[in-house]
Amino acid sequence: MDKNILIIGVVISVIITFLIDLISGFIALLVSYQIYIELYFRGDKFKKIKNSIQEYTKNCNELNHHIQQLKSSYVNVKSYDYGESNMQDDSNYSFKRKEWNKDIKNNQVHNCSAIVCKNASNQPFKYLCKYFDIKVNEETLSNFENVLNDFEAAEQGKILLQKERDLVLNNIKNSISPLIYFFSKKKLTKKLGFEDVDLSNLHFPAYTFQYVSAGGNSSTKCDIKLDLINLNKFISYLNEVVKFRKSIAGQRALMTSNLREKIKVRDEYTCQKCSLSTNDERNLLLEIDHITPLSKGGITMEDNLQVLCWRCNRTKGSKIENI
């Protein structure tokens, strides 16, 4: 019996020693790799590579900034301001009104009855306009068209930016240490000067109809997220309600995803200002520009739309230029 215990003790001791050596070896390897990384990024060879692609990193970062600006496009939709308050529930545990914690108050949440919440889920656009004070008129339609145009350019820009960065990294792959390239690619990208790209969809506005019972025992909500699909549908909905009539200028078109692509095809994927095209720059972000801006009385018609590269569109702003 004592002999068996002794054998088990020896085996356990050997295993523990092995695990300690293994962990110590792994830590030593990890520390050595971190030292190697720091020395590599401080070396003259890496600095030379970084300088050689400086123009590319600069262009990518400028496009990244432009995409963030496009994401900030929005329509000022608001609900009532209910004010601020603090509430403390001192009820016994069995009477805790847990649903009260879901009662959110901000300008993108409308507190309503359960019936309104249910109806909003059946007719989201109608109730969005009614309870978030969206005026159904030509100005609102133009504003939402502009938002869709910017959001769609931002989504395309994120994809093109990722492709451009991957292309640059692939071109210098053979000059970079394989260890760094495959195991520390994120840090490599940052050290080369590329800024982080936000790939989230948090810029799409979401509006909520929320019902919380007075007793705090039940709640329900309806979320309406104006992503690209819903924005296209919402623009069509607004157009049907407004019922545009023919004028001297002709029937108004709608800035939809299909129209954006149609203008790109018509202009042969070429910037109408600098003549740069996707043939010249594979990952070039092209945007649809109103020749006479909406803010200057222009409307969304094919004759008033043109393709501009993101650089030319950014510099134009709301200016009217002679074409």
HELIX and SHEET records of a PDB file:
HELIX    1   1 ASP A    2  ARG A   42  1                                  41    
HELIX    2   2 ASP A   44  SER A   52  1                                   9    
HELIX    3   3 GLN A   54  LYS A   71  1                                  18    
HELIX    4   4 TYR A   93  PHE A   95  5                                   3    
HELIX    5   5 LYS A   98  LYS A  102  5                                   5    
HELIX    6   6 ALA A  114  ASN A  122  1                                   9    
HELIX    7   7 PRO A  124  TYR A  131  1                                   8    
HELIX    8   8 GLU A  138  ASN A  171  1                                  34    
HELIX    9   9 LYS A  173  SER A  175  5                                   3    
HELIX   10  10 PRO A  178  PHE A  183  1                                   6    
HELIX   11  11 LYS A  185  LYS A  191  1                                   7    
HELIX   12  12 LEU A  228  VAL A  242  1                                  15    
HELIX   13  13 SER A  257  ARG A  266  1                                  10    
HELIX   14  14 LEU A  294  LYS A  296  5                                   3    
HELIX   15  15 GLU A  302  ASN A  304  5                                   3    
HELIX   16  16 TRP A  310  LYS A  316  1                                   7    
SHEET    1   A 3 VAL A 109  ASN A 111  0                                        
SHEET    2   A 3 ALA A 206  VAL A 212  1                                        
SHEET    3   A 3 SER A 219  LYS A 225 -1                                        
SHEET    1   B 2 LEU A 286  HIS A 290  0                                        
SHEET    2   B 2 LEU A 305  CYS A 309 -1                                        
END                                                                             
